[in-house]
Amino acid sequence: MVFNYFNKPSDEESVKKNEEFTTSSISSTSVEKQYNTTHRTLTSRTLHLIAIGGAIGTGLFVTISTGLLYGGPLGLFLAFFIWTGVIFGVTASIGEMVCYLPISSPFIQMAGRCVDDAFELIVGFNYFIMISVYIPFEITAVNGMIHYWRDDYSPAISFCIQIFIYTALNLFAVKWFGESEFYLSIGKLFLAIALIFFTFITMVGGNPQHDAFGFRYWNDPGPFSTYYTTGNMGRFQGFLRALNTGCFTIVGPEYLSMVAGEAGQETRKVLAGTFRSVFYRLIFFYIFGALSVGILLPYNDPTLNELAAAGSTSNGSYSPYIIAMTNMGIKVFPHIVNVLCVVSAFSAGNSYVYCSSRSLYSISLRGFAPKFLQYCTKSGVPVFCVGIAFCFSLLSLLQLGDSTATVLSWIVNLCTGAQVNNYFFMCITYIGFYRACNAQGIDRTQFRYLSWFQPYTICFCLFMTLCMVGSLGYTVFLPGMWNIENFLTYYLMILLDIVLYVGYKLIKRSKFVQPEEADLITGLAEVEEHEMNYLESLEREGKLHQKWYQKIAEWVF
């Protein structure tokens, strides 16, 4: 069963190495039987909604205003168009690797298998720290959006409620997490589609003023804003600032990859179909979303500038859609939008708790964290990893004091640059995977999901992400712009990754993995066995050859 997914290597030495990989897999599995493991319980419908909703967050509805403010409508649109293309390339590449071997935290584990153990260390901890610190960030974002209605209450109320719900959903087995994300993602999906239709209807005159404003704001005040300086250089720097906004708004491959180890049914087939839908999702939501914002609101809108100057970028009032609705005299819709924005932020925090615990679980499996973190409940929940994610969520309580609130903001700022680092690491990992497939004679055309134009696609993405890693905080080096907080915002995680990598190499003396020695086998037999058992269960239940309407009903319900 192990080799039915690709062509066998013709070289006897490669076959021998593959047998060694399989043997080591069996021995490691027998050792780890003292622990329960995570379960493959996420269904096809859940994965599809997670793929759609996982990339839709507060950035698309609220903080996208920052890109409009500094880049203008055309600058914002170009920034989102370019970065959407980059993220699609990364997603397609990682999708090929994940659909081949859908193990726990695949892009982390494959970093060690195909590149280097030291590289896996920094990939794992870079992602774990980044995703964990975003948990309290989303908790405070929800509280900030509630301030759209009122702020005469203690933030501890909303903080504690969210922390309790997040922990409960992630402790009551993966099924409950999947179901909660399914319905939360429906809310985000509905909001994203509704706002695009709202833009079209109002721009052609369907608003209380009956004003068919069309693309008016692209002419007045203009397609580009300026940042830091004036003229063409100011417009270019405004575009770069909008591109920075796109880097943190447009996400995709990491979230779906993290749930691959718990994807059920025909795991690889389901994941392949889900990754194929990413392209259309990226185009529809991000590109049309950026276009809509530039149509609805001018970049010099007084309310937008006032809220940005006051630092209220996490407040629901900062949403460009809410500002536009208020300007048009629309009364009810702003409240509906803010409710769904709260749902969106809540869903993001829920998913961050999940991804934080699973990344730490994967790090422990690979020996980079204490072994007790591998312990799972009978329902497949790594309970100690969820507990550590819970501890990160408690950082939101720092917002209860004025002085300590600054500490939390500083901690969050330290890790924001890790997002682009993560995509850069993914590119390097896929290149190692691609080289290993070629060296071991694995026929990639037989994969369930095959990315296009490799290795040129991944090389382009590697170059673009490398450029963004270096340019994210370039403004701190401009005359009169030096600020230690801004410098640490973008570059401390890079420095930390370098220190961890060099330290591990010096202590452990790890060597780069040769392509012909990369482990592409361990875990594959388990995936194939799960798929075979699932198909056999369908045949026993008479569901293997369902009618099309039966499949739709099963997906919905």
C-alpha atoms as one frame of an Amber mdcrd trajectory, in Angstrom:
protein
   0.000   0.000   0.000   2.864   2.387   0.711   3.967   2.784  -2.898   0.647
   2.904  -4.752   0.637   6.701  -4.663   3.657   7.199  -6.870   6.057   5.239
  -9.059   8.606   3.052  -7.312  12.234   4.191  -7.580  14.149   2.039  -9.987
  17.342   2.434  -8.024  17.876  -0.373  -5.445  19.555   1.984  -2.996  16.511
   4.269  -3.015  14.262   1.291  -2.298  16.491   0.297   0.611  16.311   3.810
   2.057  12.553   3.818   1.693  12.411   0.541   3.612  14.539   2.104   6.342
  12.108   5.022   6.546   9.171   2.611   6.850  10.940   0.596   9.543  11.747
   3.711  11.550   8.133   4.810  11.197   6.879   1.519  12.608   9.301   1.582
  15.502   8.497   5.180  16.400   4.800   4.414  16.226   5.150   1.525  18.628
   7.031   3.707  21.066   4.385   6.420  20.960   1.461   4.048  21.531   1.575
   4.996  25.178  -0.093   8.219  24.067  -3.373   8.734  22.303  -3.111  10.636
  19.048  -5.145  13.214  17.183  -8.104  11.827  15.198  -9.150  12.338  11.576
 -12.664  13.616  12.224 -12.945  16.779  10.099 -15.421  16.184   7.267 -15.380
  17.397   3.673 -17.973  20.120   4.219 -16.077  21.392   7.282 -12.777  21.554
   5.414 -14.320  23.461   2.511 -15.836  26.050   4.837 -12.597  26.285   6.813
 -10.743  26.874   3.545 -13.124  29.709   2.705 -13.582  31.181   6.163 -10.048
  30.638   7.404  -8.705  33.375   5.159 -11.497  35.843   5.910 -10.775  37.816
   9.048 -10.932  41.259  10.560  -8.274  42.442   8.134 -10.628  42.140   5.164
 -13.443  44.034   6.885 -11.702  46.501   9.211  -7.932  47.037   8.987  -8.005
  47.091   5.187  -8.792  50.780   5.774  -5.099  51.302   6.525  -4.180  50.199
   3.006  -6.701  52.645   1.527  -5.533  55.471   3.790  -1.889  55.239   2.732
  -2.108  53.723  -0.749  -5.284  55.182  -2.244  -7.824  53.086  -4.179  -5.519
  52.054  -7.022  -2.537  51.559  -4.719  -4.650  49.298  -2.516  -6.005  47.356
  -5.491  -2.539  46.806  -7.025  -1.080  45.788  -3.668  -3.802  43.209  -3.074
  -3.643  41.986  -6.672   0.117  41.386  -6.474   0.158  39.794  -3.035  -2.854
  37.616  -3.860  -0.807  36.182  -6.728   2.114  35.486  -4.396  -0.074  33.790
  -1.791  -1.775  31.712  -4.468   1.630  30.474  -5.631   2.640  29.574  -2.085
  -0.741  27.933  -1.408  -0.610  25.854  -4.587   2.916  24.676  -3.804   2.211
  23.812  -0.187  -1.079  22.211  -1.270   0.803  19.723  -3.428   3.013  18.725
  -0.502   0.142  18.573   2.005  -2.117  16.532  -0.278   0.719  14.069  -0.842
   1.388  13.574   2.866  -1.380  15.045   5.095   0.280  14.595   8.467   0.115
  16.776  11.563   1.472  20.285  10.808   2.881  19.130   7.462   4.759  22.261
   6.430   6.598  22.181   9.785   7.472  18.482   9.742   8.486  18.514   6.071
  10.915  21.357   6.795  12.971  18.923   8.856  12.518  15.971   6.543  13.471
  17.800   3.348  15.765  20.656   4.443  17.349  20.502   7.890  16.444  19.835
  11.524  17.614  23.316  12.525  15.384  24.771   9.832  12.407  22.812  11.151
  13.094  24.247  14.602  12.806  27.867  13.446   9.831  27.116  11.162   7.950
  25.504  14.031   8.706  28.084  16.682   8.289  31.036  14.317   4.793  29.822
  13.481   3.927  28.822  17.052   4.956  32.164  18.562   3.241  34.142  15.817
  -0.064  32.284  15.962  -0.097  32.166  19.764   0.389  35.888  20.247  -2.408
  36.576  17.765  -4.848  34.868  20.177  -4.920  37.782  22.675  -4.799  40.190
  19.736  -8.085  38.836  18.342  -9.633  38.759  21.815  -8.933  42.454  22.259
 -10.103  43.108  18.674 -13.518  41.654  19.511 -13.687  43.921  22.549 -12.733
  46.916  20.395 -15.551  46.180  17.961 -18.035  45.964  20.816 -16.981  49.530
  21.650 -18.802  50.545  18.477 -21.975  50.263  20.551 -20.825  51.039  24.083
 -17.756  51.100  26.287 -19.268  51.542  29.763 -18.311  48.049  30.913 -15.212
  46.243  32.112 -13.279  44.646  29.233 -12.638  41.698  31.570 -16.196  40.538
  30.903 -15.729  40.042  27.161 -12.163  38.768  27.638 -13.136  36.029  30.104
 -16.156  34.948  28.057 -14.051  34.547  24.929 -11.242  32.730  26.736 -13.730
  30.261  28.219 -15.468  29.580  24.893 -12.202  29.179  22.977 -10.846  26.728
  25.517 -14.092  24.752  25.699 -14.445  24.438  21.913 -10.867  23.226  21.552
 -11.090  20.770  24.450 -14.353  19.105  23.412 -12.667  17.227  20.565 -11.854
  18.282  17.053 -15.393  17.609  15.870 -16.760  20.468  17.984 -14.027  22.791
  16.793 -14.810  21.847  13.199 -18.539  22.330  13.657 -18.084  25.719  15.339
 -15.754  26.895  12.577 -18.216  25.616   9.970 -21.012  27.882  11.172 -18.740
  30.825  12.017 -17.261  30.595   8.511 -20.763  30.729   7.024 -21.248  34.088
   8.772 -17.973  35.447   7.411 -18.746  34.140   3.936 -22.178  35.772   3.980
 -20.686  39.107   5.087 -17.954  39.106   2.423 -20.418  38.377  -0.389 -23.026
  40.816   0.933 -20.515  43.696   1.105 -19.433  43.156  -2.500 -23.071  43.290
  -3.631 -23.628  46.309  -1.380 -20.788  48.113  -3.157 -22.228  47.450  -6.598
 -25.773  48.448  -5.640 -24.762  51.708  -3.966 -22.264  52.770  -6.640 -24.999
  52.648  -9.315 -27.384  54.746  -7.233 -29.008  52.316  -4.819 -28.438  54.450
  -1.725 -30.546  56.976   0.274 -29.088  59.922  -1.721 -29.692  58.128  -5.056
 -26.141  59.173  -5.915 -24.571  57.017  -8.651 -21.015  57.813  -7.577 -19.320
  54.985  -9.494 -15.533  55.413  -9.463 -15.711  59.048  -8.364 -13.112  58.686
  -5.629 -10.580  57.332  -8.102 -10.614  60.787  -9.716 -11.157  62.937  -6.640
  -9.029  62.835  -4.513  -7.217  60.476  -6.931  -6.040  56.882  -7.425  -2.925
  57.136  -5.223  -2.271  58.568  -1.804   1.169  59.682  -0.663   3.124  58.534
   2.362   6.138  60.110   4.093   6.960  62.367   1.138   5.247  63.862  -1.913
   5.330  63.254  -5.655   5.986  59.921  -7.306   8.195  58.728  -4.463   5.413
  59.480  -1.969   2.924  57.557  -4.093   5.331  54.604  -4.358   5.851  54.545
  -0.601   2.092  54.716  -0.139   1.788  51.665  -2.376   4.394  49.837  -0.276
   2.441  50.668   2.882  -0.697  49.234   1.244   1.330  46.164   0.280   2.309
  45.762   3.928  -1.401  45.767   4.790  -1.991  43.093   2.162   0.757  40.918
   3.632  -1.113  40.617   6.917  -4.621  40.550   5.476  -4.205  37.960   2.730
  -3.582  34.529   4.230  -4.285  31.027   3.051  -1.919  28.041   3.056  -0.992
  27.734   6.712  -4.488  27.454   8.183  -5.734  24.700   5.881  -2.385  22.914
   6.192  -2.660  22.823   9.978  -5.927  20.864   9.871  -4.598  18.325   7.327
  -3.529  15.894  10.041  -7.131  15.655  11.264  -8.904  15.633   7.906 -11.182
  12.620   7.612 -12.975  10.716   4.846 -10.833  10.350   1.687  -8.221  12.640
   3.164  -6.083  13.416   0.120  -9.022  13.674  -2.268 -10.888  16.057   0.040
  -7.819  18.219   0.655  -7.033  18.354  -3.068 -10.527  19.616  -3.864 -10.279
  22.163  -1.085  -6.944  23.529  -2.265  -8.280  23.834  -5.820 -11.006  26.151
  -4.556  -8.430  28.504  -3.050  -7.694  30.260  -6.353 -11.276  31.402  -6.864
 -11.620  32.343  -3.206  -8.510  34.532  -3.320  -9.674  36.339  -6.456 -13.248
  36.864  -5.319 -12.763  37.960  -1.730  -9.449  39.797  -1.695  -9.271  41.446
  -5.103 -12.962  42.366  -5.218 -12.768  43.363  -1.551  -9.924  45.801  -2.231
 -11.771  47.152  -5.271 -14.950  47.648  -3.218 -13.192  49.616  -0.472 -11.617
  51.972  -3.014 -15.036  52.579  -4.599 -16.939  53.245  -1.369 -14.570  55.583
   0.432 -12.006  58.289  -0.438  -8.623  57.916   1.201  -8.909  61.430   2.662
 -12.222  60.745   4.417 -12.217  62.788   7.680 -13.584  59.958   9.827 -11.044
  57.501   8.470  -8.145  59.858   9.161  -9.453  60.784  12.594  -9.781  57.172
  13.728  -6.331  56.292  12.368  -4.767  59.255  14.190  -6.463  58.175  17.433
  -5.110  54.625  17.082  -8.606  53.114  16.867  -7.767  50.716  14.036  -9.270
  47.718  15.864 -12.534  49.528  16.574 -15.518  48.496  14.487 -15.973  52.144
  13.521 -12.718  51.912  11.535 -14.309  49.545   9.014 -14.492  51.279   5.608
 -17.904  49.750   5.032 -19.324  51.146   8.260 -17.842  54.582   7.532 -19.318
  54.516   4.008 -22.743  53.434   5.281 -22.705  56.220   7.871 -21.751  58.769
   5.205 -24.680  57.615   3.069 -27.132  57.913   5.964 -27.801  54.177   6.185
 -29.024  53.397   9.703 -29.341  49.642  10.330 -26.733  47.986   8.137 -23.683
  49.322  10.081 -24.863  47.421  13.146 -25.359  44.229  11.137 -21.894  44.571
   9.611 -20.301  45.127  13.002 -22.061  42.061  14.438 -20.632  39.929  11.642
 -17.216  41.569  12.101 -17.343  40.505  15.750 -18.187  36.962  14.593 -15.272
  37.119  12.155 -12.795  38.212  14.823 -14.145  35.625  17.262 -13.735  32.895
  14.635 -10.147  34.000  13.969  -9.299  33.741  17.660 -10.897  30.306  17.829
  -8.821  29.067  14.896  -5.635  30.563  16.359  -6.116  28.528  19.547  -6.458
  25.405  17.395  -3.419  26.180  15.204  -1.302  27.134  18.228  -2.003  23.838
  19.986  -1.450  21.722  16.853   1.806  23.443  15.933   3.144  22.875  19.459
   1.953  19.248  19.262   3.866  18.789  16.006   6.985  20.403  17.464   6.823
  17.966  20.377   6.381  14.980  18.045   9.598  15.959  16.325  11.510  16.218
  19.608  11.839  20.014  19.827   9.534  20.373  22.847   8.836  18.278  26.002
   7.347  14.856  25.288   4.403  15.272  27.665   2.921  17.729  25.158   2.214
  14.737  22.902  -0.432  13.445  25.286  -3.917  13.451  23.751  -7.276  12.667
  25.271  -9.292   9.707  23.997 -11.139  12.117  21.712  -7.834  13.165  20.098
  -7.184  16.545  21.761  -3.587  17.457  22.746  -4.811  18.782  26.070  -1.516
  20.218  27.387  -0.941  22.059  24.105  -4.432  23.557  24.364  -3.548  24.548
  27.933  -0.520  26.509  26.740  -2.683  28.220  24.105  -5.022  29.080  26.987
  -2.103  30.717  28.804  -1.412  32.899  25.754  -5.064  33.938  25.685  -4.663
  35.247  29.247  -2.269  37.889  27.891  -5.366  39.751  26.732  -6.001  40.609
  30.388  -2.992  42.937  30.202  -5.354  45.353  28.477  -7.103  45.903  31.821
  -4.345  48.289  32.941  -3.154  51.347  31.065   0.536  50.641  31.618   0.362
  46.920  30.907  -1.730  47.521  27.781   1.392  49.030  26.251   3.240  45.808
  27.073   0.729  43.687  25.170   0.826  46.001  22.141   4.596  45.774  22.150
   4.541  41.959  22.375   2.096  41.753  19.463   4.225  44.130  17.415   7.295
  41.945  17.960   5.640  39.062  16.098   3.823  40.712  13.207   6.823  40.357
  10.901   6.763  36.583  11.474   3.808  36.245   9.069   5.902  36.963   5.974
   8.808  34.956   7.427   6.420  32.002   7.541   5.676  32.202   3.810   9.387
  32.552   3.051  10.068  29.369   5.045   7.256  27.562   3.214   8.898  28.343
  -0.125  12.217  26.898   1.024  10.464  23.781   2.359   8.674  23.135  -0.925
  11.911  23.516  -2.885  13.420  20.803  -0.664  10.340  18.621  -1.228  10.476
  19.173  -5.007  14.156  18.230  -5.169  13.542  15.138  -3.041  10.747  13.923
  -5.328  13.009  14.260  -8.367  15.961  12.575  -6.660  13.881   9.625  -5.440
  12.072   9.097  -8.740   8.638   9.999  -7.397   6.224  10.871 -10.200   4.545
  14.116  -9.128   2.028  13.903 -11.961   0.357  11.049 -10.053  -0.359  13.271
  -7.044  -3.933  14.129  -6.127  -3.020  17.801  -6.394  -0.276  19.122  -8.677
   0.834  22.753  -8.583   1.571  24.531 -11.850   4.847  25.566 -13.508   7.187
  24.258 -10.842   9.839  25.110  -9.813   9.396  28.537 -11.433   6.264  29.344
  -9.429   7.910  28.700  -6.077  11.097  30.545  -7.086   9.028  33.637  -7.928
   7.219  33.404  -4.582  10.525  32.932  -2.773  11.916  36.090  -4.368   8.797
  38.142  -3.580   8.585  37.015   0.037  12.296  37.665   0.523  11.822  41.200
  -0.799   8.910  41.752   1.593  10.838  40.355   4.566  13.504  42.990   3.960
  11.221  45.895   3.072   8.438  45.561   5.646  10.099  47.980   8.042  12.203
  50.009   5.618  10.697  53.287   6.852  12.598  53.076  10.147  15.822  53.643
   8.192  14.573  56.810   6.498  15.875  60.134   7.858  14.083  61.126  11.047
  11.948  57.934  11.130  13.984  55.734  13.484  11.849  54.117  16.169  12.911
  51.117  18.246   9.356  49.757  18.534   8.840  49.870  14.772  12.212  48.233
  14.191  11.385  45.383  16.569   7.914  45.087  15.023   9.352  43.852  11.755
  12.820  42.513  12.461  13.041  40.965  15.938  11.519  37.657  14.797  14.056
  37.521  11.970  16.894  38.037  14.439  15.413  35.446  16.812  15.080  32.905
  13.987  18.708  33.451  13.026  19.895  33.007  16.632  17.856  29.793  17.057
  19.092  28.389  13.755  22.770  29.130  14.367  22.559  27.956  17.992  20.986
  24.625  17.026  23.531  24.067  14.253  26.415  24.713  16.649  25.030  22.542
  19.453  23.497  19.635  17.502  25.761  19.786  14.438  22.781  18.977  12.235
  23.414  18.493   8.523  21.392  19.511   5.501  19.202  16.707   4.192  20.303
  15.350   0.834  17.364  15.089  -1.628  17.819  11.340  -2.089  17.755  10.838
   1.708  14.659  12.923   2.490  11.922  11.020   4.343   8.859  11.097   2.111
   7.433   7.811   3.390   6.741   7.998   7.133   3.040   8.527   7.741   1.943
   7.656   4.213   0.826   4.126   5.127  -1.374   5.469   7.920  -3.089   7.869
   5.513  -3.731   5.126   2.966  -5.037   2.778   5.660  -7.436   5.448   6.901
  -8.739   6.086   3.377  -9.164   2.366   2.722 -11.087   1.886   5.990 -13.305
   4.836   5.141 -14.167   3.472   1.689 -14.871   0.064   3.161 -17.221   1.614
   5.725 -19.072   3.430   2.940 -19.438   0.180   1.039 -20.824  -1.580   4.111
 -23.340   1.230   4.631 -24.291   1.333   0.964 -23.058   4.910   0.536 -20.172
   4.267  -1.820 -22.276   5.010  -4.905 -24.641   7.683  -3.623 -26.788   9.799
  -5.913 -25.765  13.419  -6.417 -28.627  14.743  -4.298 -27.700  12.386  -1.451
 -24.148  13.713  -1.489 -25.412  17.303  -1.363 -27.722  16.512   1.555 -24.894
  14.807   3.451 -22.575  17.785   2.826 -25.129  20.296   4.080 -26.325  18.377
   7.133
